[in-house]
Amino acid sequence: MERARVVVTLSPTAELSAVFSGVLDPLAEVVVLRDAEPGARRELLSSADALLAWSVAGELGDDELAALGSARLLQLLSAGVDHVPFERIPPSLPVASNAGSYSEPMAEHVLALTLALAKHLPQRHADLAAWVFDQATPNRSLRDSTVVILGYGGIGQASARLFRSFGSRVAAIGRSPGPPGEVDEHGSLDDLDAFLPRADVLVIALPLTRATRGLIGGRELSLMKEDAILVNVARAAIVDEDALYEHLRSHPGFSAGLDVWWQEPRRRDPFTTRHPLLDLPNVLGSPHNSALTPTSLADSAREAAENVARALRDEPVHHLVDRAEYLG
């Protein structure tokens, strides 16, 4: 039987290329688009049975995207798909995200940010640097705290396991009302107002869609406890930037751990913020690196390639994207 053709539109490292080939041989010939002659790119794309891409944006031109209609799957390496130009991708082409592939390192990062803020490590470090030895201000414990996880996919589930090991009570809010596994409570986005007042920790792990953009604004923050902790490892735009800054400034007991930012640099652009969030003592930040460990990209590439293999074997594909959540 003739092997299928899988075209890789990103520029993979040698390690990622080896992962793709290792998973897909002997099902498919793996072709890296950057190695093709300029005149052969469109022909390769039109003959592809499946594609492996990072996000498509910046990888393919409009005419090349139009040539993809006969492929069985466009598989992304990225977990989030809010940056994918769905309006330019043929409607007949199924698109799958790589949701959940970075869950374990991101859950560790969630816990690290939460613990640092619960133990007031940024504030006490600043005190020590100013020669202030504050033993009087108590730390907080995660035991018996209520952790509300907003978005109960792979990251939310991995985070829940870690919080439960500390004795926390975990409430999960998913995009659908079905029971999300081993948690103490669960609900849908319609239940958000009922969950927020009880949250000692709010973890945001939702995808950024039309429905979740600006989901946490001033009204929602006002429902939360004065000393609650907000941790966002999803997308910054789920939280209203102005509202969060004002809330943190006016509620010094409230704190935020942010791995994602509203103005993230592209290529060589400098990092900037519209508000001096990082000057606030109750903010702890990281540079959108919660998913990045020495093995995470290879692990993610393997999961993406395995999903392509399912498509080529006519098996159910994981994490198909509903374009209606992003278009319009």
Secondary structure, 3 states (H helix, E strand, C coil): CCCEEEEECCCCCHHHHHHHHHHHCCCEEEEEHHHCCHHHHHHHHHCCCEEEECCCCCCCCHHHHHHHCCCCEEEECCCCCCCCCHHHCCCCCCEECCCCCCHHHHHHHHHHHHHHHHCCHHHHHHHHHCCCCCCCCCCCCCCCCEEEEECCCHHHHHHHHHHHHCCCEEEEEECCCCCCCCCCEEEEHHHHHHHHHHCCEEEECCCCCCCCCCCECHHHHHCCCCCCEEEECCCHHHECHHHHHHHHHHCCCCEEEECCCCCCCCCCCCCCCCCCHHHCCCEEECCCCCCCCCCHHHHHHHHHHHHHHHHHCCCCCCCECCHHHCCC
